[in-house]
Amino acid sequence: MTRSFRLGLTGSIGTGKSTTAAMFRDEGLPVWDADAAVHRLYAAGGAAVAPIAALHPPAVHAGAVDRSALRVWIARDDTALARIEAVVHPLVAADRAAFVAAATADIVVLDIPLLFETGAEAELDATLTVTCPPDLQRRRVLARPGMTAAHFAALLAKQMPDAEKRARATHVIETLGLDAVRAAVRALIAYIRETRDARDRA
C-alpha cells in the first residue's frame, strides 16, 4: 500500500482550525492534534515529565507537568520558553511521526498550530491554512471565557501573521460559514484523491 498523503492544517487563533479539523474527522480521515499530543506528554507517565522536572522541578506536581507553574517560570525567566521547547518539540515530532507511521488511511491530517514556525511543512505533502477577516477573528476570540483584548494581542504577537501563513500554504480555506467550510473540506479531499490517483496512473 502507498503511504498516507500528509496534509498539514494550521491557522491563527480564532480562524476556525479546530472546527475545520473536526470536519476532516467527520469525513473519516484520521486527524493528529499537536495540542492533544502535548497534553499526553505532560500527563502522568508522559515522556516530557522527567525532562521538564530535570529542567525545573517546581513545574512537576503529582507526577505530571503543571502548565500554570510553567507559565510562572516563563514569566520570570527569559530562557525558560526556549529550554522547554527544546525538550517538547522533538517529543511532539516523534508522536506525530508515530501517528503517521501507524496510519492506514489514504489521507491523514496533521493539526499543527505552529506548522510554519517549526518548519514542519518539510515533512508534509501539502499544507492548508484556514483564515477569516480580522474583525471576525477578534469577535470569535474575545467571546471565549476569560479572554481579554490584551491577552488576544499577546497571543497574536507570538504567531506568524495570517497573510504570511496564507502565502506559504498550498491550500487556503476561508471560514465564514459552516456549510461553506464543509463543502471546501470535501472538495479538498476529492482534489487530493483525484490528483494522487492521476499521479499514480502516470
C-alpha positions in Angstrom: 0.0 0.0 0.0 1.2 3.5 -0.8 1.8 5.7 2.2 -0.7 8.1 3.5 -0.9 11.6 2.0 0.1 14.0 4.8 -1.9 17.2 4.9 -0.8 19.8 7.5 -3.5 22.0 8.9 -2.8 25.4 10.5 -4.3 28.8 11.2 -4.1 31.6 13.7 -6.1 31.7 16.9 -9.9 32.2 16.2 -9.7 31.4 12.5 -11.6 28.1 12.8 -8.8 25.5 12.8 -10.4 23.2 15.4 -13.8 23.3 13.6 -12.1 22.5 10.3 -10.2 19.6 11.8 -13.5 18.2 13.2 -14.9 18.3 9.7 -12.0 16.2 8.3 -12.7 13.7 11.1 -16.4 13.7 10.1 -15.3 12.7 6.6 -13.5 9.7 8.0 -9.9 11.0 8.0 -7.6 10.5 11.0 -6.5 13.8 12.5 -3.4 14.2 14.7 -3.7 17.1 17.1 -0.5 18.8 18.3 -2.2 20.3 21.4 -3.5 16.9 22.4 -0.1 15.4 21.9 1.4 18.0 24.3 -1.3 17.1 26.9 -0.3 13.4 26.6 3.4 14.3 27.0 2.6 16.4 30.1 0.3 13.9 31.8 1.4 11.5 34.5 3.7 9.0 32.8 4.2 11.2 29.8 7.5 11.4 28.0 8.0 15.1 28.8 7.6 14.8 32.6 11.1 13.7 33.6 13.0 16.1 31.3 10.8 19.0 32.4 11.4 18.0 36.1 15.1 18.0 35.4 14.9 21.5 34.0 12.7 23.0 36.6 11.5 20.7 39.5 8.7 23.1 40.6 7.0 22.6 37.2 6.0 19.0 38.0 3.3 18.2 40.6 1.9 14.7 41.4 3.9 13.2 38.5 2.6 15.5 35.8 3.7 18.8 34.3 1.8 21.7 35.8 1.1 24.2 33.0 0.4 27.1 35.4 3.8 26.5 37.0 5.4 26.5 33.6 3.7 29.9 32.8 5.1 31.4 36.0 8.6 30.1 35.2 8.4 31.5 31.6 7.3 34.9 33.0 10.2 35.0 35.4 13.0 33.6 33.2 13.6 34.8 29.7 15.4 31.5 28.8 12.6 29.2 30.1 10.5 29.0 26.9 13.4 28.1 24.6 14.5 25.4 27.1 11.0 23.9 27.4 10.6 23.9 23.6 14.0 22.2 23.2 12.5 19.3 25.2 8.9 19.3 23.9 9.3 19.9 20.2 11.3 16.8 19.5 8.8 14.7 21.6 5.9 16.2 19.7 7.6 15.5 16.4 8.2 11.9 17.4 4.5 11.5 18.5 3.4 12.9 15.1 5.8 10.5 13.2 4.4 7.5 15.1 0.9 8.6 14.2 1.8 8.8 10.5 3.7 5.5 10.5 0.7 3.7 12.0 -1.9 5.3 9.7 -3.7 3.1 7.1 -6.0 5.9 5.6 -5.1 7.3 2.2 -5.0 10.8 3.7 -4.0 11.9 7.2 -4.5 15.4 8.6 -1.9 16.9 11.0 -3.3 19.8 13.0 -0.2 21.9 13.9 -0.7 25.4 15.3 3.0 26.3 14.7 3.3 24.5 11.5 5.4 27.0 9.6 7.1 28.4 12.7 8.6 25.0 13.5 9.4 24.0 9.9 7.0 21.0 10.0 6.0 21.6 6.4 9.2 19.9 5.2 7.6 16.6 6.3 4.3 17.1 4.6 2.8 16.6 1.2 0.6 19.8 1.3 -0.5 22.4 3.8 -3.8 24.1 4.5 -4.2 27.4 6.2 -7.7 28.4 7.5 -8.4 32.1 7.6 -11.1 34.7 8.3 -11.3 38.5 8.3 -9.5 40.1 11.3 -12.7 41.6 12.7 -14.4 38.2 12.8 -11.3 36.6 14.3 -11.3 39.2 17.0 -15.0 38.7 17.8 -14.6 34.9 18.0 -11.6 35.1 20.3 -12.9 37.8 22.6 -16.1 35.7 23.0 -14.1 33.0 24.8 -14.3 32.8 28.6 -11.7 34.8 30.3 -10.2 36.2 27.1 -9.2 39.9 27.2 -8.1 42.2 24.4 -4.6 42.4 25.9 -4.3 38.6 26.0 -5.5 38.3 22.5 -3.0 40.9 21.3 -0.2 39.0 23.1 -1.2 35.7 21.5 -1.3 37.2 18.0 2.1 38.7 18.5 3.6 35.3 19.1 2.1 33.8 15.9 3.2 34.2 12.3 0.9 36.8 10.6 -2.1 35.4 8.8 -1.1 36.8 5.5 2.3 35.0 5.7 0.6 31.7 6.5 -1.8 32.1 3.6 1.1 32.9 1.3 3.1 29.8 2.3 0.2 27.4 2.3 -0.6 25.0 -0.5 -4.4 25.5 0.1 -6.4 28.1 1.9 -10.0 27.9 3.3 -11.9 30.9 4.5 -14.1 30.1 7.5 -17.0 32.4 7.1 -19.8 29.8 7.5 -20.0 26.1 8.5 -21.7 24.9 5.3 -19.1 26.6 3.0 -16.2 25.3 5.1 -17.6 21.7 5.0 -18.0 22.0 1.2 -14.4 23.3 0.9 -13.1 20.4 3.1 -14.9 17.8 0.9 -13.7 19.5 -2.3 -10.1 19.5 -1.0 -10.3 15.8 0.0 -11.6 15.0 -3.5 -8.9 17.1 -5.2 -6.1 15.3 -3.2 -7.5 11.9 -4.1 -8.0 12.8 -7.8 -4.5 14.3 -8.2 -2.9 11.4 -6.3 -4.7 8.9 -8.5 -3.7 10.7 -11.6 -0.1 10.8 -10.5 -0.2 7.1 -9.6 -1.5 6.3 -13.1 1.1 8.4 -14.9 
